[in-house]
Amino acid sequence: MHDEPIRTDPADESPLATTVGRKAARKLRARRSRQGVWFGLGMMGLVGWSVVVPTLLGAALGTWLDSHHAGRHAWTLALLVAGLCVGCVNAWYWVAREAAAVGED
């Protein structure tokens, strides 16, 4: 099987041939990079955990603060929201990093 597309003069190619050539080249790059379904599932897991862990840590710390230092305001809700925000920024970082890596290829 050919790994490289056959090179022809671009002026001789029809728009259909150009589109098919681009799609074939993209498919070959995807096969070489080995990023398939498992990579996508792993990335979803990474993004999910990067949001869940800070959120749960914020809720746990807030619950502990509420039980040991009771006051007018609930620490649990405030730290849960803060953990959620930190987790979303963390997930955005990972997704942006992977998108940049895909863009380089």
N, C-alpha and C positions, 0 to 999 in steps of 0.2 A: 504494500500500500504506500502511496506517495505521502510524504510528510509535508512537502512544500508544494504550494499551488503552482501550476504551470504559468510561466510569465509570458504574456503577449503584449503587443503594443496597445496602450490604453486607448488610442484613437480608434482602433479596430473593434473594441468591445461595445456591446450593447448595454443599456442600463441593467437589463436582467442579468447579464453575465457579470457585471461589476458587483451587483448585489449578492449573487450567488458566491462569487469569489470572496467577498468580505465575510459572509456568513461561514464559509468553509474555513477561512483562516481563523476566525474567532473560535470555531469548534475545535480546531487543532490546538490552539493555545489553551483552551479549557481542559483538553485531554492531557496536555503536558503538565499543567499545574496541579492536577489531581484534586481539585476542589469540587466535590460532588455534594450529594445529599447529606452525607455525614458531616461535612464541613459546615453546611448550613445549619444543621441541627445543633452542632457544637457551638456555633456562633449565637444561636438563639438562647442556648443554655447559659453562655457567658454573659449575654446582655441581661437575661432574667436574673441571674445570681448577682450581677453587679448592681441591680436595683433592690433586690430583696434583702441582701445582707445589711447594707446601711440603714434601710428602713426598720428592720427588726432590731438592730443595735440601738437605734434612736428610741424605739418604743421601749426596749428593755431598760435603757438608761433612764428614760423618763419615768417609768414605773418605779424604779429603785429610788429616784429622787423624790417622787411623790410620797413614797412610803417612809422615807427617812427625813425629809425636809418639807413637810406639808406647808402650803402657803395658799394665797388667794388664787393663784393661777396653776393650771394643770401642766406639769412638765411633759407628761406622756404625749399629749396631742402636739405640743410645740416641737418636741424632739422627733416625733414620728414624721411630721411634715418636713423638718430639716433633713432627716435621713432620706426621705423620699427625694428631696431636691438634690442631695449629694449623689444618690444612686442614679438619678436621671442624667446628671452631668457626667458621671462615670460611664454610663451606657452610651451617651453621645460621643464620648471620647473614643471608645472601642469601635463604634460603628464608623466614625470618621476615619479612624486609622485603617480599618479594613477597606473602606471605600478608596482611600488613597493608594493602598497597596494594589487593589484591583485596577485602579486607573493607571498605575505605572506599567502594568502588564499589557 
